Amino acid sequence: MKYASAPDLRRTFAVRLKRSGMPPDLIQQLMRHADFQTTQKYYLCDTIQEDTGRIREILADDPQSVPYSGSHSRSHIS
């Protein structure tokens, strides 16, 4: 049987708030962090892959978006 530690429960709480669409500044307040960087570094970093997927979905729905070329060069954007 696996036991959850207090940090595990806090992380789950923060990630669930983020996934529900709660604004990051409110998550920071609920986590009682004085600095948003603490919230971001320890509790919201696990959602980066999900956020990337959401951004791609939004851009795919936007006919004005520029397709991703796989490079970091912006020379193809006019």
N, C-alpha and C positions, 0 to 999 in steps of 0.2 A: 504494500500500500504506500502510495506517495503522499507525503504531507506538504502542504503549502505553507511557506514562511510568510511573515508579515510583508516583506518586500514583494513577494509573488502576488499577494492579494492587492497591494497598492498598485502594482503595475497593471494587473487585470482591470482594476477599477478605472485607471487613467485611459487605458486602451479602449475600453468599452465606451467611455465618455467620448473619446475622439471619434470612434466609429459611428456613434449616434449623431454626430454632427455638432457637438458642443464646441463653442469657440475656445481656442487654445488659452486665451487669457483667463477664462472662467475655470478651465481645468487647472491652471496654475493656482488660482485662488483656492479651489477645493482641495488641492494637494498641499496647500499651505507652504508653498515655495516663495521665498522673497524674490528670487530671480527666475525668469522664464527659461533661461538656459538650463537650469537644473531639471525642469519639467521636460524639456525637449530632449536632453541628453539621456536621461534615465528611463523615461516613461513613454515618450512618443516616437522614439526612433524606430520601433518595431513596425510602424505602419507605413514606412517609406515605400515599400513595394506596392501596397494597396493604393497609396496616394498617386504613385506613378501610373498605375493602371487606370485610375479615375481620370487623370489628366489626359491620357491617350484616348480614352472614350470621349471625353469632351471635345478634344481636337478632331477626332474622327467625325463627329457630328457637325463640325464647323467647316463649311465649304471654302472659307477664306483661309484656312490654316495651311501652312507650308508643310509638306511631308517630311518626315525625319529621314535624313540622308545617312545617318550613322557616324557622321563626323561632327566635330565641334566648330567647324568653320562656318561663318555666317556669310560668306561671300556670295552664296546663291540666292540670298534674300535681297530683293530690290525695294 
